[in-house]
Amino acid sequence: LAEWSLHRTLRSKKMTNLDFPRVTKEKFGITAVEYVNQFFKDKAADQKYLTELKTRCDDLGVSSLLIMIDGEGHLGEAEESRRQKVIDNHKKWVEAAKFLGCHSIRVNAHGIGKSDEEKAANTTKGLRKLSEFGQTHGINVIVENHGGLSSNGKWLSKVLKDVGLPNCGSLPDFGNFGSYDRYVGIKELMPFAKGVSAKSHNFDAKGNETKTDYVKALQLVLDAGYRGHVGIEYEGRKISEEEGILATKKLLLAVRDQLAKDYN
C-alpha cells in the first residue's frame, strides 16, 4: 500500500505515519508499505522515531519497501553547487530507507535547462551522483513518471539508460503520464522498474478502473519479467480513501487470477 492513498486521512490528523503499518495490515490485509516523506518530513535523521516505526513494522510483520521523496529540490539543477545541495538533501532519506529495511527511495526527475536535452543531461548528472551514494548503502534510487518531462516515457527511459547504474531505476505509475500514451510509457519504463504503482481514481460498475485497463497494464508489467510488489495508489475523490484502496486491491487480485495461468 502506498501511503499517498491515505493522504487526506493523514492530513486530517486522524492517523499518523506511525499508525500507517498497523492500518495497512488491520484494515486492508496488506503486509508491505511504501512511505511518503512529507508525512514524517522532519524525522529523516530522528533515530528514536525511525526505531519506533521499524519496531512497529517488525512486530506486525509488515515490510517497508520504499520512501517517496518530495520537497527536497530538483536533482536536475543546472548549476553544479545547487545540484549538489539537492543531492545532499536526499542523502538522509537514503540512510533512513536503509535503516527501515527499504530497497529504494523514489525521487523526481525535474531538470533545469533551455532544451529537453539539457534538462536530461542535468538530471542524469544528479541522479548518477545520488545513485552512487545509494550504492554505498545498498539502496536503489528510482524515478517515477511524475509530471513534466518525467511523464514522457521515452525521455525518462533515456535518462535512466544514460545514468547507467544498476541501482538507478524506475517506478512506473499507471496514471501519471498526462497526454503521453500510458501503455507505451509503461513498456518503456519497465526494463528499469524496481517497483510498480497501480494508480487508481474511479471505477465502473464492474469494478474496473475507468482510465487504465489493468489487464493490459499488468500484462506489460509481467511481460517485462517483473515479479515484485505492485503498490496500490488510490487518488480518487468519488469514494472514500478506504473504499478506493479496497476497490483497487480487489481489481488487482481479480486481474492476477485472470493472468496467473499465462505467467509463472
Secondary structure, DSSP 8 states (H G I E B T S, - for coil): -BGGGGHHHHHTTSS-GGGHHHHHHHHH---EEEEEGGGSTT-TT-HHHHHHHHHHHHHHT-EEEEEE--SS--TB-SSHHHHHHHHHHHHHHHHHHHHHT-SEEEE---B-SSSHHHHHHHHHHHHHHHHHHHHHHT-EEEEE--SGGGG-HHHHHHHHHHH--TTEEEE-BSSTTTTS-HHHHHHHHGGGBS-EEEEE--B-TTS-BSS--HHHHHHHHHHTT--S-EEEEE--SSS-HHHHHHHHHHHHHHHHHHHGGG--
